[in-house]
């Protein structure tokens, strides 16, 4: 098992004291990265004063996984039902996202059928 660390633009790493990985409303803030290393790895983390940058120093090799890769591995890259899209994206993106969702569904069904 690795030693995952996560960083998000919200200013606090999920799992940090007082931070909620889902923002408290069941949503996963995007974008995010996951950093994986051996359990014995020492990770030095430093945040810039303006909280816009986070610096990591690792004592051993590590892997970085972005939100896109992670959500695909969890099979969460698609919305289960098109009707759920309206509650997931800003109003101005509903039409674009709905069209993209339909294209993805069509491509997936063509690949399996």
C-alpha positions in Angstrom: 0.0 0.0 0.0 1.2 3.5 -0.9 1.2 6.8 0.9 -1.3 8.9 -1.0 -1.3 12.7 -0.8 -3.8 14.9 -2.5 -3.8 18.5 -3.5 -6.7 20.6 -4.6 -7.1 24.3 -5.5 -9.4 24.7 -2.5 -6.4 25.6 -0.4 -6.5 22.5 1.8 -5.6 19.0 0.9 -8.5 16.6 1.3 -8.2 14.7 4.6 -6.5 17.7 6.2 -7.9 18.8 9.6 -11.2 20.5 9.0 -11.2 19.8 5.3 -13.9 17.7 3.5 -12.8 15.8 0.4 -16.3 16.3 -1.1 -16.8 19.9 0.0 -19.6 18.6 2.3 -22.1 18.5 -0.5 -21.3 15.1 -2.1 -19.2 16.6 -4.9 -15.6 16.0 -5.7 -13.8 19.3 -6.3 -12.0 19.4 -9.7 -9.2 19.5 -10.6 -7.2 17.3 -8.2 -4.1 15.2 -8.2 -3.2 12.1 -6.2 0.4 11.4 -5.3 1.4 7.9 -4.5 4.7 6.7 -2.9 6.0 4.0 -0.6 4.8 4.0 3.0 8.4 4.8 4.2 8.7 7.9 2.0 9.1 11.2 3.8 7.1 14.0 2.2 7.9 17.6 3.0 5.0 19.8 2.1 5.1 23.6 2.0 2.4 26.1 0.9 3.1 29.5 -0.5 1.9 32.4 1.6 -0.8 33.3 -0.9 -2.0 29.6 -0.8 -1.8 29.5 -4.6 1.1 27.0 -4.8 2.0 23.9 -2.9 5.5 22.5 -2.9 6.3 18.8 -2.3 9.7 17.2 -1.7 9.9 13.4 -1.6 12.6 11.2 -0.2 11.8 8.4 -2.7 10.2 8.0 -6.1 6.5 8.8 -6.5 3.7 8.7 -9.0 1.3 11.5 -9.9 -2.3 10.6 -11.0 -4.6 13.4 -12.2 -8.3 13.6 -11.7 -9.1 12.4 -15.2 -7.1 9.2 -14.8 -8.4 8.6 -11.3 -12.0 9.0 -12.2 -11.6 6.7 -15.2 -10.1 4.0 -12.9 -13.0 4.4 -10.6 -15.4 4.3 -13.6 -16.8 7.7 -12.6 -15.9 9.5 -15.9 -19.5 9.4 -17.1 -22.8 10.6 -15.6 -25.1 7.6 -15.0 -28.2 9.5 -16.2 -28.4 12.5 -18.4 -31.0 14.0 -16.1 -28.3 14.3 -13.4 -26.1 16.7 -15.5 -28.1 19.8 -14.6 -27.1 19.5 -11.0 -23.5 18.8 -11.7 -22.4 21.7 -14.0 -23.1 25.4 -14.3 -26.2 26.3 -16.2 -24.2 27.6 -19.2 -22.6 24.2 -19.7 -25.7 22.0 -19.5 -26.3 21.9 -23.2 -22.7 21.2 -24.1 -22.3 18.6 -21.4 -25.6 16.9 -22.3 -24.4 16.7 -26.0 -21.0 15.4 -24.9 -22.7 12.8 -22.6 -24.9 11.5 -25.5 -21.8 11.2 -27.8 -20.0 9.2 -25.0 -23.0 6.9 -24.5 -23.3 6.3 -28.2 -19.6 5.6 -28.6 -19.7 3.2 -25.6 -22.7 1.3 -26.9 -21.1 1.1 -30.4 -17.9 -0.3 -28.9 -19.7 -3.0 -26.9 -22.4 -3.9 -29.4 
